[in-house]
């Protein structure tokens, strides 16, 4: 007896097609739709930063802040000098009123971008 796997619109197609679909959802500000596509894609290619970062951004914009934080922490753990992930992590923590934690990541993001305060 064969088991059929049901695919939905969100997980249909090649990884490249799903990446394109996720970007279209994101551009249309359908962040929850983008996240649905990206969650499966990130499971399939966990080593790639691009899909994980866009997933974190989709979570952030759809107010799924704990999920955004988890994805961003994974990126920063793997690549401590990933400037944009640091910035997004800081902003995500700010939105959760965790300002002391946020400040640390925002300072690092500024330093990585070369934005030093003028004295």
N, C-alpha and C positions, 0 to 999 in steps of 0.2 A: 504494500500500500504506500503510495507516494504522499508526502506531506507538501502541501502547497504553501508557499510563503506569500502573504498578501503584501503588496507594496502600495504605498500611497503616493500621491503627487509629490509629497515632500521628500521621499526617499527614492524616487524613480530616476533612473538614468545613471550615467557614468559620474565619477567624482567631479570631473570638469564641468559637466552639465549642471550638477547640483550646486557647485561653487558659483556658477553664473546665475542660477536661479536665486540663490541666497543673496547675492549682491543686488539683484533686481528687487527682491523683497525689501532689503535694507534701504535702497535708494528711494523706494516708494513709501518709506517710513512704516512698513509693516514689520516691525521689529520682532513680534512674536512669531510670525511666519518665517522670517529669516532664521530665528533661533531654532525652529523645528527642523529646518533643512540642515543647519550647521551642526546641531547636536549629533546627528548620525554621521555626518562627514568627519567631525572631530574624532569620533570613536574609530572610524575607519583609518584615518591618517593622523594619529595623535602626535606625531613628531613635527608636524607642520605648524608653524606659528601663525600664518595668515588666517586660516579658518578659525583657529582658537581665539585670536584677537578680535575678529569680526563677531564671533559668538559672544564674547565678553561685552563688546559694544552693544550688541542686540539686547543682551540681558540688562545692561545699564539703562538703555533707552526705554525698555519696557518695565523698568522699576523692579527687576529681579536682582536686587543688589547683592544678595548672598551668593547667588550663582555667578554673577559677574566677578565678584571678589575671588571666588574659588578658581575660576579660569585665569584671571590675571595673576594670582599668586603662583600658579603652575608655570606660566610664561616667565615670570621674574625669577623663579627658582632655577629654571633651565638657562635663562639668559639674563643675568643681573644688570646688564647695560642696555636692555631693551627700553629705550626712552619712553615711547608712547605707552607701553604697558605700565610703566611706573607712574606716569601722569594719570592714566585712567584709574589705576589702583588708588592713588591719592584722592581723586575726585569721588570714587565709589565709597571710600571710607568717610569722606566729608559728608556725603549724603546720608550716611548712617550715624552721623554725629560722633564719629570717632576721630576727632580732630588731632589728637596727639599722634596717633598712628598715621594719619593722612599727611601731616606735616613732614614726617620723615621721608615718605615716598615722593612728595612734591619737591622737597629740597634736592633729592637725588636726581629727579627728572630734570630740574632746572640746571643742575650742574652738568648733566650729560648733554643737555642742549646748548651749554655754554652761556647760559643766562645767569650771570653773576651780578649781585647788587653793586651799584656804583657808590663809592664813598666820597 
